C-alpha cells in the first residue's frame, strides 16, 4: 500500500508541476519586456529568451 500511495503522489506532482521553472523565468521575461521599451527589440528578446530556456530546462 505504501508504494502505491508514493507512486500516486509522484504522478500527481509530475503532471501538475510546481511552477519552479516559471518562477525562475519570470524576472528574465519581465526584464526583457522592460528593455524592449528603451533598447532594440533584439536585446529585450534575448533577455526574454533566457527566461524561456530556464522555463524549459527546469522540469518542475
C-alpha positions in Angstrom: 0.0 0.0 0.0 2.8 2.4 0.8 4.4 2.0 -2.7 1.0 2.6 -4.4 0.5 5.8 -2.4 4.0 7.1 -3.1 3.5 6.3 -6.8 0.2 8.2 -6.9 1.7 11.2 -5.2 4.7 11.2 -7.6 2.5 11.0 -10.7 0.3 13.9 -9.3 3.4 16.1 -8.8 4.9 15.2 -12.1 1.8 16.2 -14.1 0.8 19.2 -12.0 4.2 20.8 -11.9 5.4 23.0 -9.2 6.0 26.0 -11.3 9.6 26.5 -10.3 10.7 27.0 -13.9 8.1 29.6 -14.4 9.1 31.4 -11.2 12.8 31.4 -12.2 11.9 32.6 -15.7 9.6 35.4 -14.6 12.3 38.0 -13.8 14.0 37.5 -17.1 10.8 37.8 -19.1 9.8 41.0 -17.2 13.3 42.5 -17.7 13.2 41.6 -21.4 9.8 43.4 -21.8 11.1 46.4 -20.0 14.3 46.5 -22.0 12.3 46.3 -25.3 10.8 49.7 -24.4 14.2 51.5 -24.3 16.5 49.3 -26.4 16.3 47.5 -29.7 14.0 44.5 -29.7 16.8 42.0 -30.2 18.2 42.9 -26.8 15.0 42.5 -24.9 14.1 39.4 -26.9 17.4 37.8 -26.0 16.8 38.5 -22.3 13.3 37.1 -22.5 14.8 34.1 -24.4 16.9 33.3 -21.3 13.7 33.1 -19.3 12.1 30.8 -21.9 15.2 28.5 -21.8 15.1 28.4 -18.0 11.4 27.6 -18.0 12.1 24.7 -20.5 15.2 23.3 -18.8 13.7 23.2 -15.3 11.2 20.3 -15.5 9.2 21.1 -12.4 
